[in-house]
């Protein structure tokens, strides 16, 4: 079937973009079309991450693009960054997850909370894809309540000894450096733990039916000795890792719209070509209703993300605003992927089509970086002034 992508832009949002933002978006869009979509189904089937794509992702500026150029970033706008994540997740959630972790959960905390030496040491190589990073916050018994983490660090002369474990860590097994959050004197602090440090291991989590083209891992720390310069000096308290999660959630809010747009485009094309009862199924009212719902929710999410980006660019975006965008985007994208798979019928379960792969991936994206229900409570708390987490 015809594969040329036609992006849905029902409210002409393209007219609101700068030339640079359109150029950045189109570069990633073309790369996904030519290099990712023809092969990503194979990687998903094999359960492996396409490591050979990392240098090209770096060349496209997908790692830390909003950071200053002196650290390897491109200093692009928040809208441009969001469009990058949108187009990347159109290819696969695993690719966007890789970039989100590298940018929002590794480069961002080093940039914001690290020392000048840590910035110079790590950021340019992370931007160039020469180093891979991961972010360790979630634990086997500490998910939505990260403040209950059990991973601890104790002082040992001029350094620290780290013990504990992290779970559901994107990039963990392949990472060269991990940003790890642990309690030191009962205060949450951030540490940079390099691959190969004695006592540190990162076994990969296998047997996944979602995010197949992504590396998910455990992180295990058994009497890991860290030097004094492993500590992120400016990160003190739980607000530090939560601020990093806001960066990642922002990228997710844009990314899932890309997945939804891919599903809509595929379903619309298929409906116009698939003939039953002597006419295309797109001519039936039920199918048209589904396409109308999909287009409506995509457009609403696009507009929401665009305004959020404007607020973030001017420093006015709150973590509650980001929660709203992540919650809405994931919920609607998952619903759209299910509708698209339904329109595709039995064909939708094969890797010949994207929608089924997006569907199972979005089940994970719906959950990670804050579940749907937790973001509901974040928004509810901001509206009422009453926390309902406990």
N, C-alpha and C positions, 0 to 999 in steps of 0.2 A: 504494500500500500504506500501511498505518497507520504513522505516523512518531513517535508518542509514545514517548519514550525510557524504558526501564525499566533502571535501573542495577543491575548485578549486585552484590549484597552478601550472599554466601553465608554468611559468618561474622558477620553483624550488626555490622560495624565502625561503622556509624552510631551505635550505642549508646555508642561510646567517644569520640565527638566532642562538643565543647562546642556550646552554642547558637550562639555566634559563628561557629565553624568551619562548622557546617551552613548558616548564613545566607550566609556568603561563598561557599561551594560552590554553593548553590542560585541565587544571583544570577548567577554566571558560567554555570551550567548552563542557566538560562532564556534568557540572552542568546545563547548558542551555538545553542540550539534555534530561537529565533525570528529571529535576525539573521544568523547565520553559515551554518548548514546549507542554507537555501534558495538561497544564492547562491555558496557557495565553489567549487562545481564549475565554474561559469562562469569564475571567476578562475583556477582551475587550468588550464582549457582554454586560456585566453588567455595564460597565463604571466605574470600580473601580480599584484602584491600589493594587497589592498584598503585603500588609504590612508585611505579615509573611515571605517574602523573604528577608527583610532588614537584620536581623541577619546573615543569610547565606552569603549575599553579603559582609557584613563586615568581616566575617570569611575568605572569598576568597581574602580579601585585596583590594576590589574595590573602597574604599573611601580614596582618598589622597595617592595613592600608590607610587608616586614619592617623597613624603615628607620624611624627616628624621624619623628614628625609634623612636626618643624621643617624637615625637608628634603623634605616632600611625601609621605612614606611613611605607612602606616597602623599600623605597629608590630604587625602581626598575628603569630600563632604560625607556626612552621615547618610545622605540619600544615595550617593554613589556606592558606599559600603553596603547598604541594604540591597541595592540592585545587584551587586556582585553575589551576595548570598542567595538572592532570589533565583538568579540564573544558575548558580551552582547546584542548588537543590532541585532545580528542574532536571538536572542530570541524575542525582541520587542524594538522599539524605546523608549517606555515609561520607560523601565528599564534603558537603557543607558542614557536617559535624567536625571533620578533621580541621577545616579552616576556622570554624568558630572556636574550637579549643585552642588552636595555635594562636589565634588573634586575641580573643576575648578573655580566655582563661589562663594563658601563659604569658604572652607578650604584654597584655594590659597590666596584670599585677606587677610584673617586673618594672614596667615603665612607671607606674603610679607609686608603688611601694618599695621599689628596689633602690639600692645605692647607685651612685654614678658608675662605680666599677662594675656592678652587676648589669646595668644597662649596656655598657660598652661591650661586656663579655658575651652576653647572650643575644641581645635583640637583633643586631645585624645578621647573625647566622640563622636565627629563627625566621627572619624575614626572607632570607635567601633559600630557605628550605634545607640548609646544611645541617641544622639541628631540628629535631622534632620534640615537641613538648606535650605534657599531659597535666591534668589538674586533679589532685586528690582531696576530695572533701567527703563524699558519701562513704559510709561504712556499712558492713553487713547488718548492723543493728541501729544505724543512724542515717535515715534518709531525709524525710521531710523536716526532721528536727535535728539539724546539724549541730546545734549547741550541745547535744548529748554525746558528742563524739568521745571515743575512748582512746584514740591515738594520743600519746603523750611524749613530750620531750623533757629531758632533765639536763641541767647544766653539768658539764664534765670538764673542769679546767677552763680553757678558753673556748671550748666547743660545747656540743650537745650530744646526747644519746637519744635516739628516736625508736619508739616501739609502738606497734599497732598494725592496722590493716585498713585498706580502702577497697571499695567495690564498685563495679559498673563504670570503669574508668576508660573513656575513649582514648585511644592511642597508647595506652599504658605499656604494652609489651614492646612497641617499637620506639618508645620515647627515649631521647637522650638525656632529658632533664624533666623532673617532676616538680610541680609546685604543690607542696604538701602542707596541709593545715593540721596543726596539732596543738594541744594545750600545754603551755609552758607556765608553771606557777598559776594554773587555773585560768590563764588568759589565752585565747586563740591567737596563734602566731603562724606566720607563713615561712616555709623553709624550701630551699632549692636543693633537691636530691638528684645527683647525677647517676646515670646508668653505670653499673659496675661497682658502685660503692658496696663494700662488704656488708652483708646482712640485708641488702635490698634486692627483692625479686619481684617480677611482674608477670605471673602466669596468665596466659590468654584464656578468656571465657569462650568456650566452644558451644556447639549444639544450639545455636540461635536460629529462630525463624524470622527475625526482624533485624534490620541493619546488618545484613549479611556481608555487604562490601565495606565493612568497617571493623576495626580492631577494638575489642572490648576486653578489659583486663581487671585483675585484682592487683593491688599493690601491697606487698608484705614487708614490714620493717622489723627486723629482729636484732636489737642492740646495734643499730646503725649509728656509727660515729660520724658526726658532721662538724666541719670547722666553723669557726665563729662567723665567717663571711657567707655561710649558707643561709643565715637568717635574713628575711626581708625586713629591714629596719623600721620601715614606716607603717607596717601592717600590725595593728594591735586591736584585738577584739573581733567578734563575729561579723561586724559591719564590713570588714575588709574582704573576706571571701564572698559575702553577699553582693558587694558592689561589682565583683567580677562576674557573678552570675547575671547581673543586670545587663552587662555587656553582651554575654552570650545569648540571653533571652531576646535581646533586641535583634540580633542576627537571625535567630530562629523565627521570629515574627515575620520577617521578610522571606526567609527561606521557604517556609511552608506554603507561602503564596505561589512560589515558583513550582512546587510540586502540584498544587491545585491547578495551576495554569496548564501544566503538562497533561494532567488527567482530562481537563475540559477539552483541550485541543484534540486530544486523541479520541475522546468519545464523540465529539462533534463530527470529526472526519469519518469515523467509522459509521456513525448513524446516517450520514449522507451517502455512503457507499453500500451499506448492507441492505439488500433487498429481501423483503418478506411480503407475502400477499401482493406481489407484483408492484411494489413501490418501496422506496427507501424508508427505513424505520424512522428517519428524521421527520417524516410527514405525519407521524402519529402524535396525537396530543400528549400522551403520557411522556413520550421521549422529549418533546419540546418543553414540557413543564420541567423536567429534570434539568435540561440544559439552561433554562431560564433561572432556575434556583442556583445552579452552579455559577453562572455568570454574575448573578446579583451578589452572591457572597464573596466572590473573588474581587469584584469592584469595591465592595464595602471595605474589605481588608486592605486593598491597595490604597484607598483614600486614608484609612486609619494609619497605615504605616507611613505614608507621605507626611501627614501632619505630625506624627510622633518624631520623625526624623528632623523636621523643622524645630521642634521643641528641644530635641537632644542637641542639635547644633548650637543652640543658644543657651544651653545649660538649664533649661526649664523642665526637662522631662524628669518625672519622678519614677521610682521603682514600681509604684502602683500603676502608673500609665503603661509601663513596659509589661507588667503582669497582664493588663487588660489585652494588650495587643498579642501577646504570646498565647494567652488562653483562647481568645477568639480565633486567631489564625489557625492554631492546631485543631481546634474543634471543627471548624468549617472545612479545613483541608481534608481531614479524615472523612468527613461526611461526603465531600465531593469525590474523593477517591473511591468510596464505596458506590456512589451513584455511577461513576464512570465504569467501574468494573461490571456493574449490573447492565449497563447499556451494551457493553462488549460481549455479554453472555459468556459462554464457555471459553471463548478465545481469551477472555480477560485473565485467566489463570496462568497463561503462558508468558515466557520472557520475550515473545515476539512483540508484546505490548507492555507499556510502562505501568499502567494503572495499578495492577496487582502488586507490583514491587513497591510502588509508592504507598499503597495501602498498608502493607505490613510494616514498612519503615515508619510511617506516621504513627502507628501504634506505639512505637518507642518515643518518638518526638513528643507525642501527646503527654507522656509520662515524665521524661527527664527534664532537668532544669526547672523543677517545680511541677507537680502534678496539676491537672485541671482543677481538682478540688482545692488544693492549697492556694492556687491563684484566685479562685473564687473567694476564699476567706481573706486574702490580702485585699482584694477590692472591697469586700464587705466591710472589713475593718476601717478602710479609708472613708467609706460612706457613712458609717454609723459612729465611728470613734470607739467601737467596742471590739476587742479581739476575741475570736471564737476558736482559737487553735487548741485550747485545752478543755 
